[in-house]
Amino acid sequence: QVQLVESGGGLVQAGGSLRLSCAASGRIFRIKSMGWYRQAPGKQRELIAGISRGGSTNYADSIKGRFTISGDNAKNTVYLQMNSLKPEDTDVYYCNAVLYNWDTYWGQGTQVTVSS
């Protein structure tokens, strides 16, 4: 079992920045990769950034150049630094962990609201 706890969401003006954190606990040695997804009401959850245990990263085109995913192995935490935020970035953001056996775990979600 893996537990994920997100923090750092909130309200920010367009052009501002936020940093989301996702703290993992439990059987973290089984984690293969982690990622950040976001979901708007009535829409599918979208992968926006991922990081492998080896440190390889990938990003959705919609946030490339503005968001950065990083990990701190000592703190078992993954971050999403979000800069140059736009109103269309308003969503609930979820942390995700995929284990080597392909089991998937989700955090509870954190709301990000960008005002124009």
N, C-alpha and C positions, 0 to 999 in steps of 0.2 A: 504494500500500500504506500502511496505517496500523497502527501497533503500539500496543497499550494495555497498561499495566502497573499492576495494582492493588496497593494496600497498605492497612494499617490495620485489618485484621480481628483477631479474637482472642476471648478469653473475658471476659465481663463479667457482673456480677450484675444481676438484674432492677432496673429503675429507673435504671441507669447509662447512660453515653454512650460512643459510639465515633465516630470520623470516618474514613471511607474516602476514599482518594485514587485517582485514575485519571489517570496521566500518558500523554499521547498524543504520538506521534512519527511521522515520515514525512510523508506528503502531507496534513498537517493542514488546509491551506487548502481541501481538498475536503470537510471535515466539515460536514454540514448540522445535525446534532443529535447529542447524546449522552445516554445514559441509564444507569440502574442497574436491574438485574434481580436477582431472587433465585430460587433453586430448591431445593426439598427433595427428598430421595431419592424416586424414583418419581412425582414430580409435574412438571407443566409449568413452564417458566421463566416468571416473572411480572414484568411491567414495574411498577416501583414509583415511579420518578421519572424525569423527562426534562427536558432543557433544550435550547432551540434556540440557534443561533448568535446570534440576536438577543436572547437572554436570557429568552425566555418559558419558563415552567416548568409542569409538570403532575405530579400525584401520584395514586397509588392511594389509595382511601378507607381502606385498612387502615393506612396510615402517615401520613395527612394530619394535620398539626398536631404531629407528633413528629419527622419527618425533614425536612431541608432540602437541596436540591441547589443547588450554586453552581459557578461556573467562574472560573478565573483565566487570562485569555487570555495574559498575560505568561509564565506557567509552563506553558501548554498542559495544564492540569490541571483536572479536574472533581472536586468533593468531594461526599460525602454525609454530612452531619452527622446522627447518629442519637441522639436523646434519648429518655428514658423507655422504654428498651428492655424488651421483654417476652420471656418464654421462647418464645413463638410466632414471634418474629423470628429464631430460630435457623435458619440456612440458609447456603448458599453464595451469595455476592453476586458478580455479574458486571457489568463495565462494558461498554458497547456504544457503537459509533459508527456512524452512518449517513451515507453520503456523498451528495452531490447526485445522483449517478447511481444511488442506492439500494443500492449495495454496502454490506454490513454487516460489521463487525469486532467481535471479542469479546476481552476480556481473559481471563486464565487462571483467574480466580475467587479469592475470598478467603473463608475460613470465618469466620462470626460465630456465636458460641455464647453464649446468654444463660441463665444459671443462675437457678433460682428460690430 
